[in-house]
Amino acid sequence: MANAHLASLNARHAALDASVDAETRRPLPDQVRLARLKREKLKLKEEIERLH
């Protein structure tokens, strides 16, 4: 069960990473959206590290 939760967190983290990358490639990136995505990504990273 813990492995499934960890895998889910890792998948969400990867998806956020892709979203951050896509947003930064736009001609005029939305800075508010970027900040929100990065904050959420950091929270997931901290939770993943806590579970290890």
PDB file with one MODEL, atoms N, CA, C and O in Angstrom:
MODEL        1
ATOM      1  N   MET A   1       0.818  -1.196   0.000  1.00  0.00           N
ATOM      2  CA  MET A   1       0.000   0.000   0.000  1.00  0.00           C
ATOM      3  C   MET A   1       0.861   1.259   0.000  1.00  0.00           C
ATOM      4  O   MET A   1       0.592   2.200  -0.747  1.00  0.00           O
ATOM      5  N   ALA A   2       1.889   1.275   0.832  1.00  0.00           N
ATOM      6  CA  ALA A   2       2.773   2.436   0.882  1.00  0.00           C
ATOM      7  C   ALA A   2       3.484   2.632  -0.448  1.00  0.00           C
ATOM      8  O   ALA A   2       3.704   3.764  -0.879  1.00  0.00           O
ATOM      9  N   ASN A   3       3.848   1.518  -1.103  1.00  0.00           N
ATOM     10  CA  ASN A   3       4.521   1.621  -2.398  1.00  0.00           C
ATOM     11  C   ASN A   3       3.597   2.227  -3.446  1.00  0.00           C
ATOM     12  O   ASN A   3       4.045   3.010  -4.285  1.00  0.00           O
ATOM     13  N   ALA A   4       2.333   1.880  -3.410  1.00  0.00           N
ATOM     14  CA  ALA A   4       1.370   2.434  -4.366  1.00  0.00           C
ATOM     15  C   ALA A   4       1.205   3.935  -4.126  1.00  0.00           C
ATOM     16  O   ALA A   4       1.120   4.718  -5.072  1.00  0.00           O
ATOM     17  N   HIS A   5       1.159   4.324  -2.858  1.00  0.00           N
ATOM     18  CA  HIS A   5       1.027   5.747  -2.523  1.00  0.00           C
ATOM     19  C   HIS A   5       2.276   6.507  -2.980  1.00  0.00           C
ATOM     20  O   HIS A   5       2.170   7.595  -3.548  1.00  0.00           O
ATOM     21  N   LEU A   6       3.439   5.942  -2.735  1.00  0.00           N
ATOM     22  CA  LEU A   6       4.695   6.557  -3.147  1.00  0.00           C
ATOM     23  C   LEU A   6       4.769   6.667  -4.672  1.00  0.00           C
ATOM     24  O   LEU A   6       5.216   7.683  -5.204  1.00  0.00           O
ATOM     25  N   ALA A   7       4.335   5.631  -5.361  1.00  0.00           N
ATOM     26  CA  ALA A   7       4.321   5.661  -6.828  1.00  0.00           C
ATOM     27  C   ALA A   7       3.373   6.747  -7.332  1.00  0.00           C
ATOM     28  O   ALA A   7       3.671   7.439  -8.305  1.00  0.00           O
ATOM     29  N   SER A   8       2.240   6.886  -6.669  1.00  0.00           N
ATOM     30  CA  SER A   8       1.273   7.921  -7.044  1.00  0.00           C
ATOM     31  C   SER A   8       1.872   9.315  -6.840  1.00  0.00           C
ATOM     32  O   SER A   8       1.712  10.196  -7.686  1.00  0.00           O
ATOM     33  N   LEU A   9       2.560   9.508  -5.716  1.00  0.00           N
ATOM     34  CA  LEU A   9       3.193  10.799  -5.444  1.00  0.00           C
ATOM     35  C   LEU A   9       4.273  11.094  -6.484  1.00  0.00           C
ATOM     36  O   LEU A   9       4.389  12.223  -6.962  1.00  0.00           O
ATOM     37  N   ASN A  10       5.054  10.083  -6.829  1.00  0.00           N
ATOM     38  CA  ASN A  10       6.104  10.266  -7.832  1.00  0.00           C
ATOM     39  C   ASN A  10       5.508  10.612  -9.199  1.00  0.00           C
ATOM     40  O   ASN A  10       6.056  11.438  -9.929  1.00  0.00           O
ATOM     41  N   ALA A  11       4.395   9.982  -9.537  1.00  0.00           N
ATOM     42  CA  ALA A  11       3.730  10.267 -10.815  1.00  0.00           C
ATOM     43  C   ALA A  11       3.207  11.703 -10.836  1.00  0.00           C
ATOM     44  O   ALA A  11       3.350  12.403 -11.838  1.00  0.00           O
ATOM     45  N   ARG A  12       2.601  12.139  -9.729  1.00  0.00           N
ATOM     46  CA  ARG A  12       2.105  13.513  -9.651  1.00  0.00           C
ATOM     47  C   ARG A  12       3.256  14.507  -9.729  1.00  0.00           C
ATOM     48  O   ARG A  12       3.135  15.554 -10.365  1.00  0.00           O
ATOM     49  N   HIS A  13       4.380  14.179  -9.078  1.00  0.00           N
ATOM     50  CA  HIS A  13       5.564  15.038  -9.109  1.00  0.00           C
ATOM     51  C   HIS A  13       6.084  15.167 -10.542  1.00  0.00           C
ATOM     52  O   HIS A  13       6.424  16.264 -10.986  1.00  0.00           O
ATOM     53  N   ALA A  14       6.145  14.050 -11.257  1.00  0.00           N
ATOM     54  CA  ALA A  14       6.609  14.070 -12.647  1.00  0.00           C
ATOM     55  C   ALA A  14       5.660  14.882 -13.525  1.00  0.00           C
ATOM     56  O   ALA A  14       6.103  15.614 -14.410  1.00  0.00           O
ATOM     57  N   ALA A  15       4.365  14.756 -13.285  1.00  0.00           N
ATOM     58  CA  ALA A  15       3.384  15.512 -14.063  1.00  0.00           C
ATOM     59  C   ALA A  15       3.531  17.011 -13.806  1.00  0.00           C
ATOM     60  O   ALA A  15       3.429  17.816 -14.731  1.00  0.00           O
ATOM     61  N   LEU A  16       3.769  17.379 -12.554  1.00  0.00           N
ATOM     62  CA  LEU A  16       3.974  18.785 -12.230  1.00  0.00           C
ATOM     63  C   LEU A  16       5.255  19.300 -12.873  1.00  0.00           C
ATOM     64  O   LEU A  16       5.305  20.430 -13.357  1.00  0.00           O
ATOM     65  N   ASP A  17       6.283  18.468 -12.876  1.00  0.00           N
ATOM     66  CA  ASP A  17       7.543  18.846 -13.510  1.00  0.00           C
ATOM     67  C   ASP A  17       7.317  19.136 -14.996  1.00  0.00           C
ATOM     68  O   ASP A  17       7.852  20.104 -15.535  1.00  0.00           O
ATOM     69  N   ALA A  18       6.531  18.301 -15.640  1.00  0.00           N
ATOM     70  CA  ALA A  18       6.211  18.509 -17.051  1.00  0.00           C
ATOM     71  C   ALA A  18       5.396  19.798 -17.243  1.00  0.00           C
ATOM     72  O   ALA A  18       5.602  20.527 -18.214  1.00  0.00           O
ATOM     73  N   SER A  19       4.488  20.068 -16.328  1.00  0.00           N
ATOM     74  CA  SER A  19       3.675  21.288 -16.414  1.00  0.00           C
ATOM     75  C   SER A  19       4.535  22.532 -16.236  1.00  0.00           C
ATOM     76  O   SER A  19       4.356  23.521 -16.946  1.00  0.00           O
ATOM     77  N   VAL A  20       5.469  22.483 -15.286  1.00  0.00           N
ATOM     78  CA  VAL A  20       6.387  23.606 -15.073  1.00  0.00           C
ATOM     79  C   VAL A  20       7.214  23.827 -16.334  1.00  0.00           C
ATOM     80  O   VAL A  20       7.382  24.961 -16.781  1.00  0.00           O
ATOM     81  N   ASP A  21       7.724  22.755 -16.899  1.00  0.00           N
ATOM     82  CA  ASP A  21       8.538  22.847 -18.111  1.00  0.00           C
ATOM     83  C   ASP A  21       7.732  23.447 -19.267  1.00  0.00           C
ATOM     84  O   ASP A  21       8.221  24.319 -19.985  1.00  0.00           O
ATOM     85  N   ALA A  22       6.513  22.979 -19.437  1.00  0.00           N
ATOM     86  CA  ALA A  22       5.660  23.485 -20.517  1.00  0.00           C
ATOM     87  C   ALA A  22       5.355  24.967 -20.324  1.00  0.00           C
ATOM     88  O   ALA A  22       5.361  25.741 -21.282  1.00  0.00           O
ATOM     89  N   GLU A  23       5.090  25.352 -19.090  1.00  0.00           N
ATOM     90  CA  GLU A  23       4.769  26.757 -18.813  1.00  0.00           C
ATOM     91  C   GLU A  23       5.985  27.649 -19.076  1.00  0.00           C
ATOM     92  O   GLU A  23       5.829  28.747 -19.612  1.00  0.00           O
ATOM     93  N   THR A  24       7.164  27.214 -18.721  1.00  0.00           N
ATOM     94  CA  THR A  24       8.353  28.042 -18.928  1.00  0.00           C
ATOM     95  C   THR A  24       8.699  28.178 -20.413  1.00  0.00           C
ATOM     96  O   THR A  24       9.389  29.121 -20.802  1.00  0.00           O
ATOM     97  N   ARG A  25       8.232  27.257 -21.234  1.00  0.00           N
ATOM     98  CA  ARG A  25       8.506  27.313 -22.674  1.00  0.00           C
ATOM     99  C   ARG A  25       7.553  28.241 -23.416  1.00  0.00           C
ATOM    100  O   ARG A  25       7.791  28.571 -24.578  1.00  0.00           O
ATOM    101  N   ARG A  26       6.481  28.662 -22.763  1.00  0.00           N
ATOM    102  CA  ARG A  26       5.543  29.580 -23.410  1.00  0.00           C
ATOM    103  C   ARG A  26       6.219  30.928 -23.641  1.00  0.00           C
ATOM    104  O   ARG A  26       7.118  31.308 -22.890  1.00  0.00           O
ATOM    105  N   PRO A  27       5.794  31.651 -24.671  1.00  0.00           N
ATOM    106  CA  PRO A  27       6.391  32.969 -24.930  1.00  0.00           C
ATOM    107  C   PRO A  27       6.258  33.930 -23.740  1.00  0.00           C
ATOM    108  O   PRO A  27       7.191  34.672 -23.433  1.00  0.00           O
ATOM    109  N   LEU A  28       5.113  33.913 -23.082  1.00  0.00           N
ATOM    110  CA  LEU A  28       4.899  34.743 -21.892  1.00  0.00           C
ATOM    111  C   LEU A  28       4.384  33.856 -20.760  1.00  0.00           C
ATOM    112  O   LEU A  28       3.175  33.758 -20.549  1.00  0.00           O
ATOM    113  N   PRO A  29       5.299  33.209 -20.031  1.00  0.00           N
ATOM    114  CA  PRO A  29       4.866  32.305 -18.951  1.00  0.00           C
ATOM    115  C   PRO A  29       4.059  33.044 -17.884  1.00  0.00           C
ATOM    116  O   PRO A  29       4.351  34.190 -17.541  1.00  0.00           O
ATOM    117  N   ASP A  30       3.056  32.373 -17.379  1.00  0.00           N
ATOM    118  CA  ASP A  30       2.229  32.912 -16.297  1.00  0.00           C
ATOM    119  C   ASP A  30       2.984  32.701 -14.989  1.00  0.00           C
ATOM    120  O   ASP A  30       3.071  31.578 -14.493  1.00  0.00           O
ATOM    121  N   GLN A  31       3.525  33.774 -14.435  1.00  0.00           N
ATOM    122  CA  GLN A  31       4.362  33.677 -13.239  1.00  0.00           C
ATOM    123  C   GLN A  31       3.588  33.188 -12.015  1.00  0.00           C
ATOM    124  O   GLN A  31       4.141  32.487 -11.168  1.00  0.00           O
ATOM    125  N   VAL A  32       2.329  33.552 -11.926  1.00  0.00           N
ATOM    126  CA  VAL A  32       1.505  33.104 -10.800  1.00  0.00           C
ATOM    127  C   VAL A  32       1.286  31.591 -10.891  1.00  0.00           C
ATOM    128  O   VAL A  32       1.397  30.877  -9.894  1.00  0.00           O
ATOM    129  N   ARG A  33       0.977  31.120 -12.082  1.00  0.00           N
ATOM    130  CA  ARG A  33       0.779  29.671 -12.288  1.00  0.00           C
ATOM    131  C   ARG A  33       2.080  28.918 -12.032  1.00  0.00           C
ATOM    132  O   ARG A  33       2.070  27.857 -11.407  1.00  0.00           O
ATOM    133  N   LEU A  34       3.192  29.454 -12.509  1.00  0.00           N
ATOM    134  CA  LEU A  34       4.487  28.818 -12.277  1.00  0.00           C
ATOM    135  C   LEU A  34       4.782  28.702 -10.789  1.00  0.00           C
ATOM    136  O   LEU A  34       5.235  27.655 -10.325  1.00  0.00           O
ATOM    137  N   ALA A  35       4.532  29.757 -10.049  1.00  0.00           N
ATOM    138  CA  ALA A  35       4.788  29.742  -8.602  1.00  0.00           C
ATOM    139  C   ALA A  35       3.921  28.694  -7.915  1.00  0.00           C
ATOM    140  O   ALA A  35       4.388  27.978  -7.029  1.00  0.00           O
ATOM    141  N   ARG A  36       2.641  28.605  -8.332  1.00  0.00           N
ATOM    142  CA  ARG A  36       1.733  27.624  -7.734  1.00  0.00           C
ATOM    143  C   ARG A  36       2.194  26.205  -8.036  1.00  0.00           C
ATOM    144  O   ARG A  36       2.211  25.347  -7.153  1.00  0.00           O
ATOM    145  N   LEU A  37       2.569  25.964  -9.291  1.00  0.00           N
ATOM    146  CA  LEU A  37       3.041  24.631  -9.680  1.00  0.00           C
ATOM    147  C   LEU A  37       4.309  24.246  -8.922  1.00  0.00           C
ATOM    148  O   LEU A  37       4.445  23.115  -8.456  1.00  0.00           O
ATOM    149  N   LYS A  38       5.224  25.186  -8.806  1.00  0.00           N
ATOM    150  CA  LYS A  38       6.484  24.903  -8.106  1.00  0.00           C
ATOM    151  C   LYS A  38       6.261  24.649  -6.617  1.00  0.00           C
ATOM    152  O   LYS A  38       6.908  23.786  -6.025  1.00  0.00           O
ATOM    153  N   ARG A  39       5.336  25.410  -6.013  1.00  0.00           N
ATOM    154  CA  ARG A  39       5.012  25.190  -4.594  1.00  0.00           C
ATOM    155  C   ARG A  39       4.438  23.795  -4.389  1.00  0.00           C
ATOM    156  O   ARG A  39       4.835  23.080  -3.469  1.00  0.00           O
ATOM    157  N   GLU A  40       3.503  23.415  -5.251  1.00  0.00           N
ATOM    158  CA  GLU A  40       2.875  22.098  -5.149  1.00  0.00           C
ATOM    159  C   GLU A  40       3.915  20.998  -5.372  1.00  0.00           C
ATOM    160  O   GLU A  40       3.903  19.978  -4.682  1.00  0.00           O
ATOM    161  N   LYS A  41       4.799  21.206  -6.326  1.00  0.00           N
ATOM    162  CA  LYS A  41       5.857  20.234  -6.613  1.00  0.00           C
ATOM    163  C   LYS A  41       6.782  20.066  -5.405  1.00  0.00           C
ATOM    164  O   LYS A  41       7.172  18.948  -5.068  1.00  0.00           O
ATOM    165  N   LEU A  42       7.128  21.173  -4.758  1.00  0.00           N
ATOM    166  CA  LEU A  42       7.984  21.119  -3.579  1.00  0.00           C
ATOM    167  C   LEU A  42       7.299  20.376  -2.432  1.00  0.00           C
ATOM    168  O   LEU A  42       7.938  19.589  -1.734  1.00  0.00           O
ATOM    169  N   LYS A  43       6.009  20.623  -2.235  1.00  0.00           N
ATOM    170  CA  LYS A  43       5.266  19.909  -1.184  1.00  0.00           C
ATOM    171  C   LYS A  43       5.285  18.405  -1.438  1.00  0.00           C
ATOM    172  O   LYS A  43       5.472  17.616  -0.512  1.00  0.00           O
ATOM    173  N   LEU A  44       5.090  18.011  -2.693  1.00  0.00           N
ATOM    174  CA  LEU A  44       5.127  16.588  -3.031  1.00  0.00           C
ATOM    175  C   LEU A  44       6.517  16.005  -2.786  1.00  0.00           C
ATOM    176  O   LEU A  44       6.648  14.902  -2.255  1.00  0.00           O
ATOM    177  N   LYS A  45       7.544  16.742  -3.171  1.00  0.00           N
ATOM    178  CA  LYS A  45       8.914  16.273  -2.965  1.00  0.00           C
ATOM    179  C   LYS A  45       9.187  16.057  -1.481  1.00  0.00           C
ATOM    180  O   LYS A  45       9.788  15.054  -1.096  1.00  0.00           O
ATOM    181  N   GLU A  46       8.746  16.997  -0.650  1.00  0.00           N
ATOM    182  CA  GLU A  46       8.932  16.871   0.797  1.00  0.00           C
ATOM    183  C   GLU A  46       8.182  15.657   1.341  1.00  0.00           C
ATOM    184  O   GLU A  46       8.704  14.941   2.195  1.00  0.00           O
ATOM    185  N   GLU A  47       6.981  15.420   0.862  1.00  0.00           N
ATOM    186  CA  GLU A  47       6.219  14.261   1.318  1.00  0.00           C
ATOM    187  C   GLU A  47       6.888  12.954   0.872  1.00  0.00           C
ATOM    188  O   GLU A  47       6.929  11.986   1.632  1.00  0.00           O
ATOM    189  N   ILE A  48       7.403  12.927  -0.344  1.00  0.00           N
ATOM    190  CA  ILE A  48       8.106  11.736  -0.850  1.00  0.00           C
ATOM    191  C   ILE A  48       9.325  11.461   0.013  1.00  0.00           C
ATOM    192  O   ILE A  48       9.570  10.318   0.399  1.00  0.00           O
ATOM    193  N   GLU A  49      10.094  12.505   0.318  1.00  0.00           N
ATOM    194  CA  GLU A  49      11.287  12.331   1.144  1.00  0.00           C
ATOM    195  C   GLU A  49      10.923  11.862   2.553  1.00  0.00           C
ATOM    196  O   GLU A  49      11.628  11.044   3.143  1.00  0.00           O
ATOM    197  N   ARG A  50       9.832  12.381   3.078  1.00  0.00           N
ATOM    198  CA  ARG A  50       9.380  11.992   4.425  1.00  0.00           C
ATOM    199  C   ARG A  50       9.005  10.500   4.476  1.00  0.00           C
ATOM    200  O   ARG A  50       9.218   9.833   5.488  1.00  0.00           O
ATOM    201  N   LEU A  51       8.446   9.990   3.372  1.00  0.00           N
ATOM    202  CA  LEU A  51       8.013   8.604   3.339  1.00  0.00           C
ATOM    203  C   LEU A  51       9.163   7.609   3.129  1.00  0.00           C
ATOM    204  O   LEU A  51       9.014   6.415   3.393  1.00  0.00           O
ATOM    205  N   HIS A  52      10.291   8.103   2.660  1.00  0.00           N
ATOM    206  CA  HIS A  52      11.431   7.208   2.453  1.00  0.00           C
ATOM    207  C   HIS A  52      12.069   6.852   3.731  1.00  0.00           C
ATOM    208  O   HIS A  52      13.047   6.104   3.745  1.00  0.00           O
TER     209      HIS A  52
ENDMDL
END
